[in-house]
Amino acid sequence: MNNKKSRIHGIVFLLLIPLSLFSACRTVESVPTQTPVLTATSAVSSDTPVPTPTPLPTNTPFPPHLDLSTEEITGMEIQIWHGQRDKVKKELEYLVAKFNDENEYGLKVFLTAELSDIDLNQRVVENAFSGSLPNLIISDSFWLRQWQSEKIPLVNLEDYMNHPVWGFDAMGITPIMDPMLSQERFNGLLIGLPLWHNPFWLFYNKTWAQELGFSNPPVTMDDFSQQSCAARDALNNDSDPQNNGTGGWILSTNENTLMSWLLNRRAVNSTLENFPQNTDSESFIAVSQWLRDLFNQGCLWQSRLSEPYNYFSDHMALFYSGSFADIQLQRMAFQNHAMNRDDEWELIPYPRATDHGKIRNPQIYSTGTSIGIFTATAREQFASWQFLSWLMKDENINELALVADGWPVQESAAADQYYQDNANSKIYQSLGLRKYISPVQLPADWNIHSLVLADGFGNVFNASTLYEKIPEIWTQIEDTLAEIKNQK
């Protein structure tokens, strides 16, 4: 793993540069945790910043920063930064224009788009020291955790969400599903709200599986092994030598695939909270050894092409790992296929382990794209909440989630109806599986951890890695992460 380890260190070094610069600019004197050190930008308000609110008993009067009237925010400007592109960027622009036109307080929202969340993170870090931050930020949820951990504080949204006048219940806003909301908590604070969720799946060719003698998708890991190896055997024994060595699952070693397998095979004493930790070693080693064994048998295979769509439609892969973003491209591949264009195919949860013969419920690894409010003045935070709560209304949030090829974050008749009327049928049919989202909370520096984990997982299938040496890969992962932590 040494060569790969060096490559990962190079990537991680680039990711750490902005954080190092920010740390170098900060004063040595510690700041009390309840005192905000950064202020979001506003063209109108220059009030004294207020601390992130903490939950109060029901019969306790609200503090001043939670007890404002709409007259106090009339005409304010709100800045939002994000890293979305293409159709999601256009949808955000449409929704912002709609809010600017509809809201009765004269609030004006301005969007600033970066090319990606990585570029967005760099801009946040660069502007944090000067206090030139936006009021709201939209990004993958783990970035919010990183900013919070780096003392670029976000508002605890719990108090706003439960406000008796401006909260979800009072405004008739559908609650966010518990597993999705749980992922937004960090050190006891609700630092963001999910706008949509991105689940990860196995694509499964039902028609070909039935031809192989299987009437149902695999539920357990043993089922998966059996069907993958049956697909291998079918191609190895047909009349076409060109397809030998294919047939089962197209090997994928990215962090989303790894987490999907781990959640469904994790040991009893492993929660995968703040993964990776020492208690996660058993799960990682078990998954890696199981998949490496299937790989050695030829039931998993590495594709030459980066895209799996033609392999899947050609009956050269029974499974591959993907997300909702792959659906349209896969449909096009089948439409262009003369023989298999009428195949039935599905998105299925990853197969899982059994406990003493009892099949576990599926655990779906799904990540949120979230919105948060940077700590600022009471007026700025209240004005920001007006937009955020408006965005969470059914008619707005469902439209945004669907454009993003994501799951809606609220369970409601309105969401079901909207997706039934407008969504791809495969996305709509999957809505009932949202209850199986794992609430696992990723570490604050997941952007770095994920690179190291994916690199280590990929090394499991390296020809130079002996099967009996797989446990050493976990040790190398831990050592690499510890070294990176010491460099920060």
MOWOMO-V544650 format. One record per residue. RES is the residue in three letters. PSI is psi in degrees with one decimal (NA if undefined). OMEGA is omega in degrees with one decimal (* if undefined). Layout:
BEGIN
res: [RES:RES]
psi: [PSI:PSI]
omega: [OMEGA:OMEGA]
END
This chain:
BEGIN
res: [MET:ASN:ASN:LYS:LYS:SER:ARG:ILE:HIS:GLY:ILE:VAL:PHE:LEU:LEU:LEU:ILE:PRO:LEU:SER:LEU:PHE:SER:ALA:CYS:ARG:THR:VAL:GLU:SER:VAL:PRO:THR:GLN:THR:PRO:VAL:LEU:THR:ALA:THR:SER:ALA:VAL:SER:SER:ASP:THR:PRO:VAL:PRO:THR:PRO:THR:PRO:LEU:PRO:THR:ASN:THR:PRO:PHE:PRO:PRO:HIS:LEU:ASP:LEU:SER:THR:GLU:GLU:ILE:THR:GLY:MET:GLU:ILE:GLN:ILE:TRP:HIS:GLY:GLN:ARG:ASP:LYS:VAL:LYS:LYS:GLU:LEU:GLU:TYR:LEU:VAL:ALA:LYS:PHE:ASN:ASP:GLU:ASN:GLU:TYR:GLY:LEU:LYS:VAL:PHE:LEU:THR:ALA:GLU:LEU:SER:ASP:ILE:ASP:LEU:ASN:GLN:ARG:VAL:VAL:GLU:ASN:ALA:PHE:SER:GLY:SER:LEU:PRO:ASN:LEU:ILE:ILE:SER:ASP:SER:PHE:TRP:LEU:ARG:GLN:TRP:GLN:SER:GLU:LYS:ILE:PRO:LEU:VAL:ASN:LEU:GLU:ASP:TYR:MET:ASN:HIS:PRO:VAL:TRP:GLY:PHE:ASP:ALA:MET:GLY:ILE:THR:PRO:ILE:MET:ASP:PRO:MET:LEU:SER:GLN:GLU:ARG:PHE:ASN:GLY:LEU:LEU:ILE:GLY:LEU:PRO:LEU:TRP:HIS:ASN:PRO:PHE:TRP:LEU:PHE:TYR:ASN:LYS:THR:TRP:ALA:GLN:GLU:LEU:GLY:PHE:SER:ASN:PRO:PRO:VAL:THR:MET:ASP:ASP:PHE:SER:GLN:GLN:SER:CYS:ALA:ALA:ARG:ASP:ALA:LEU:ASN:ASN:ASP:SER:ASP:PRO:GLN:ASN:ASN:GLY:THR:GLY:GLY:TRP:ILE:LEU:SER:THR:ASN:GLU:ASN:THR:LEU:MET:SER:TRP:LEU:LEU:ASN:ARG:ARG:ALA:VAL:ASN:SER:THR:LEU:GLU:ASN:PHE:PRO:GLN:ASN:THR:ASP:SER:GLU:SER:PHE:ILE:ALA:VAL:SER:GLN:TRP:LEU:ARG:ASP:LEU:PHE:ASN:GLN:GLY:CYS:LEU:TRP:GLN:SER:ARG:LEU:SER:GLU:PRO:TYR:ASN:TYR:PHE:SER:ASP:HIS:MET:ALA:LEU:PHE:TYR:SER:GLY:SER:PHE:ALA:ASP:ILE:GLN:LEU:GLN:ARG:MET:ALA:PHE:GLN:ASN:HIS:ALA:MET:ASN:ARG:ASP:ASP:GLU:TRP:GLU:LEU:ILE:PRO:TYR:PRO:ARG:ALA:THR:ASP:HIS:GLY:LYS:ILE:ARG:ASN:PRO:GLN:ILE:TYR:SER:THR:GLY:THR:SER:ILE:GLY:ILE:PHE:THR:ALA:THR:ALA:ARG:GLU:GLN:PHE:ALA:SER:TRP:GLN:PHE:LEU:SER:TRP:LEU:MET:LYS:ASP:GLU:ASN:ILE:ASN:GLU:LEU:ALA:LEU:VAL:ALA:ASP:GLY:TRP:PRO:VAL:GLN:GLU:SER:ALA:ALA:ALA:ASP:GLN:TYR:TYR:GLN:ASP:ASN:ALA:ASN:SER:LYS:ILE:TYR:GLN:SER:LEU:GLY:LEU:ARG:LYS:TYR:ILE:SER:PRO:VAL:GLN:LEU:PRO:ALA:ASP:TRP:ASN:ILE:HIS:SER:LEU:VAL:LEU:ALA:ASP:GLY:PHE:GLY:ASN:VAL:PHE:ASN:ALA:SER:THR:LEU:TYR:GLU:LYS:ILE:PRO:GLU:ILE:TRP:THR:GLN:ILE:GLU:ASP:THR:LEU:ALA:GLU:ILE:LYS:ASN:GLN:LYS]
psi: [-1.7:-45.5:-45.0:-35.6:-40.0:-40.6:-43.5:-41.2:-37.9:-44.4:-46.0:-36.8:-42.7:-37.6:-29.9:-18.2:-50.5:-40.0:-35.6:-41.3:-42.1:-43.2:-37.5:-30.2:-21.7:148.7:157.5:-30.1:131.7:152.1:130.1:142.7:-24.5:-0.2:114.6:138.0:-5.0:149.9:134.0:154.9:137.5:138.0:-7.6:-49.2:140.9:28.8:162.3:132.2:150.0:155.6:157.7:127.5:150.2:152.0:140.6:152.8:153.6:-37.7:9.8:131.5:146.6:140.2:165.1:-37.2:-4.9:6.4:63.4:158.7:160.9:-23.1:-27.5:-11.0:5.5:129.0:5.5:157.6:140.7:129.8:133.5:130.6:147.8:169.2:26.1:156.7:170.1:-126.9:-30.3:-39.9:-43.8:-38.3:-40.6:-40.7:-39.8:-45.6:-38.3:-43.6:-38.1:-44.8:-44.9:-32.6:-33.1:-36.7:141.7:3.6:3.4:18.8:141.9:122.4:136.7:130.9:140.3:123.7:133.4:168.8:-25.7:171.8:-29.4:-44.3:-37.6:-44.5:-43.2:-39.6:-38.7:-47.8:-41.7:-32.4:-9.4:-41.1:-37.2:-11.1:10.4:57.7:158.1:171.6:-42.3:154.6:138.4:123.7:173.2:142.6:-29.7:-23.3:-37.0:-39.8:-39.4:-44.8:-41.8:-41.3:-24.9:16.4:37.6:83.9:143.9:153.8:141.0:108.4:-6.0:-44.1:-36.3:-42.7:-30.7:10.3:135.6:-16.1:-42.3:9.5:-179.9:-48.1:-46.3:-32.6:1.0:30.8:132.5:133.4:151.6:141.9:139.6:-46.9:-34.8:-40.1:-35.1:-34.1:-17.0:-2.7:141.5:119.6:40.4:-0.8:144.2:95.5:-2.8:169.1:135.9:139.2:-34.5:166.6:147.4:93.3:157.3:139.2:170.8:129.4:133.4:125.5:98.8:-40.2:-48.1:-38.0:-39.9:-36.7:-28.6:-6.1:12.5:122.9:-15.7:153.6:157.4:136.3:-41.8:168.2:-32.3:-39.9:-43.6:-44.2:-45.1:-45.5:-38.4:-43.5:-30.9:-38.8:-40.7:-48.2:-39.7:-41.2:-34.3:-23.1:8.2:-173.1:-1.9:105.2:-15.2:-22.1:6.5:141.8:5.0:-172.3:-41.8:-124.6:132.0:118.0:132.3:130.7:20.0:171.0:-28.7:-40.2:-45.1:-48.1:-36.0:-43.8:-42.8:-41.1:-28.7:0.5:4.8:149.3:161.7:-36.4:10.3:121.7:-13.5:14.5:133.8:36.3:139.6:144.7:173.5:-36.7:-10.6:-6.5:-41.7:-42.6:-45.8:-46.0:-41.7:-45.9:-44.6:-43.5:-39.8:-47.7:-36.0:-37.6:-43.9:-36.2:-42.9:-30.3:-9.2:9.6:-16.9:149.5:153.3:125.9:153.0:-36.8:147.3:-24.8:137.1:-3.7:-45.3:-36.4:-41.6:-45.2:-22.6:2.1:39.3:-7.9:125.3:-29.3:152.0:160.4:135.6:-168.2:-178.6:-28.3:-17.6:-10.5:-50.2:-41.0:-35.6:-38.9:-41.5:-38.7:-40.1:-38.5:-29.2:3.5:123.1:-39.9:-37.6:17.4:-20.9:10.2:144.6:133.1:155.6:163.2:120.5:152.1:156.2:136.5:155.0:168.5:169.5:151.6:104.9:43.3:-8.3:129.8:130.0:160.0:150.4:150.3:114.7:122.7:118.7:134.2:147.7:146.7:122.9:166.3:136.9:165.2:122.8:142.8:138.4:-149.5:163.5:-42.2:-43.0:-44.0:-40.6:-41.6:-40.2:-39.5:-32.5:-42.8:-45.1:-46.0:-35.4:-41.2:-30.0:-1.3:147.8:-47.3:-18.2:-49.8:-35.7:-39.0:-43.1:-44.4:-41.0:-41.2:-33.4:5.2:44.1:170.8:141.5:147.9:-5.4:142.8:104.1:160.5:-34.0:-42.4:-44.7:-45.0:-41.7:-42.5:-35.7:-38.7:-28.8:-19.7:159.0:138.7:-33.5:-34.1:-45.5:-42.9:-16.7:-5.9:-33.4:-13.5:-2.2:-27.0:-14.7:7.8:132.3:131.5:15.9:134.9:119.8:156.3:159.4:-33.1:44.1:-30.1:-28.6:-46.6:-41.5:-35.5:-44.6:-42.7:-44.7:-38.5:-43.7:-42.0:-39.5:-34.3:-19.5:-32.8:10.1:137.1:-26.4:-6.6:115.8:144.9:-43.4:-9.7:-0.5:-41.2:-27.3:-24.7:-40.3:-41.9:-41.1:-37.4:-48.2:-42.5:-41.3:-44.6:-37.8:-40.3:-42.1:-41.5:-39.2:-22.4:-17.1:NA]
omega: [-172.2:-179.5:179.5:179.6:178.2:179.0:178.9:179.0:178.7:179.0:-177.6:178.7:179.0:179.3:-176.1:-176.0:-179.3:-179.2:178.7:178.7:179.9:-179.6:-178.8:-178.1:-176.7:176.8:-177.9:-177.7:-178.6:-179.5:177.6:-173.8:-178.0:-179.6:179.8:-179.3:-176.1:-178.4:177.4:-177.5:172.4:-179.5:-173.4:-169.0:173.6:-179.3:175.3:179.2:-179.5:179.4:173.0:-175.3:175.9:-177.0:179.4:174.0:-174.9:-174.9:178.2:178.6:179.2:175.6:-174.5:-175.5:173.3:-174.4:-178.8:174.9:-179.3:177.5:-177.1:-179.7:-177.7:175.1:-178.2:176.9:-177.0:179.6:176.5:172.5:177.8:179.2:-178.8:-177.6:170.7:-171.3:178.0:176.4:179.5:179.5:176.6:178.3:178.2:-178.1:178.0:177.9:178.4:178.8:-179.7:-179.2:-172.0:-168.5:-172.7:-176.0:-179.3:178.0:178.0:-179.9:178.5:-179.0:170.7:-175.5:169.3:-176.5:-177.7:176.3:177.5:175.9:178.6:178.9:-179.4:-179.7:177.9:-177.9:-179.1:-176.1:-175.6:-175.8:-178.8:-178.5:-177.3:-179.8:175.4:174.6:-179.3:-179.2:177.9:-179.1:169.6:-168.4:-176.7:176.1:177.2:179.1:179.8:-179.7:178.5:-179.1:179.1:178.4:166.3:-160.2:175.3:-177.6:170.3:-173.4:-178.7:-176.5:177.2:-177.8:-178.8:-178.3:-176.0:179.7:-173.2:-179.8:-176.5:-177.9:-177.3:-177.1:179.6:-179.4:-179.1:178.8:175.3:-178.8:-172.2:-178.3:179.8:-179.4:-179.1:-179.3:-176.7:-178.2:-179.6:-178.2:175.9:-178.7:174.9:-170.6:178.3:172.7:-179.9:176.0:172.2:-179.2:-176.3:-180.0:-179.5:-167.2:160.3:170.1:-169.7:179.8:-175.9:-178.7:-179.3:178.2:178.5:175.9:178.2:176.6:-178.3:-176.5:-176.9:174.8:178.2:177.7:-179.6:177.4:175.5:175.8:-179.4:178.7:-177.0:-177.5:178.7:-178.4:176.1:177.2:175.6:-177.5:-178.1:-178.1:178.3:-175.7:177.5:-174.6:-176.6:-179.3:-177.2:-178.0:177.2:-179.5:176.5:171.0:-175.0:179.8:172.1:-175.0:175.5:-176.1:177.8:-174.4:179.9:176.7:179.6:-178.9:179.3:178.0:-176.7:-179.3:-177.8:178.6:-171.3:179.2:-177.1:-176.3:-177.8:176.5:-174.0:173.6:-178.0:177.8:3.7:174.4:-177.7:-177.4:-179.3:-174.7:-178.2:-179.5:-179.1:-177.7:-178.9:178.9:-177.2:-179.3:178.8:-178.8:178.1:177.7:176.7:178.2:178.6:179.2:-178.7:179.7:169.0:-178.0:179.5:-176.6:176.4:-178.5:-179.1:-178.7:-174.7:-164.4:-179.5:175.2:-177.5:-179.0:178.6:-175.6:172.5:176.4:176.2:-179.3:160.3:-178.0:-178.5:-178.6:179.5:-178.1:-178.7:-170.7:-175.5:179.2:177.8:177.1:179.0:179.6:177.9:179.8:-179.2:-177.6:-174.6:-172.6:-169.6:-173.4:-179.6:178.9:169.8:178.6:-171.1:167.3:-175.3:173.7:176.5:176.7:-173.4:178.8:175.9:175.6:-180.0:177.6:179.9:-178.0:177.8:168.5:177.1:173.6:-176.4:175.8:-176.1:-178.0:-177.1:163.7:-163.1:177.2:178.7:179.0:175.2:-179.9:-176.2:177.2:179.1:-178.5:179.5:-179.6:-179.8:177.4:178.4:179.0:178.0:177.8:-176.7:-178.9:175.3:-179.8:-177.0:176.5:-173.3:-172.8:-179.8:-173.0:179.1:178.6:179.6:-178.7:-178.0:177.3:-179.3:-176.1:-178.0:173.3:170.7:-173.3:-180.0:178.1:-176.2:176.3:-180.0:179.0:179.3:-177.7:-179.0:179.6:177.1:-177.1:-168.1:-171.7:167.0:-175.1:-178.5:175.3:-179.7:-177.9:-178.0:-172.6:-179.5:-179.5:-179.4:-179.4:-179.1:175.5:175.3:179.0:-175.4:-179.9:-177.7:179.5:-176.3:-179.1:-179.0:179.2:177.2:-179.4:-175.1:178.3:-178.8:-179.2:179.7:178.5:178.6:179.5:177.1:-178.9:176.0:-173.8:176.3:-177.8:-178.8:179.8:177.3:-178.1:-176.7:179.5:-177.6:178.0:-179.9:178.8:177.7:177.9:178.8:176.6:-179.8:-179.4:-179.8:-179.8:177.8:179.0:178.9:179.2:-179.5:-179.7:-176.1:*]
END
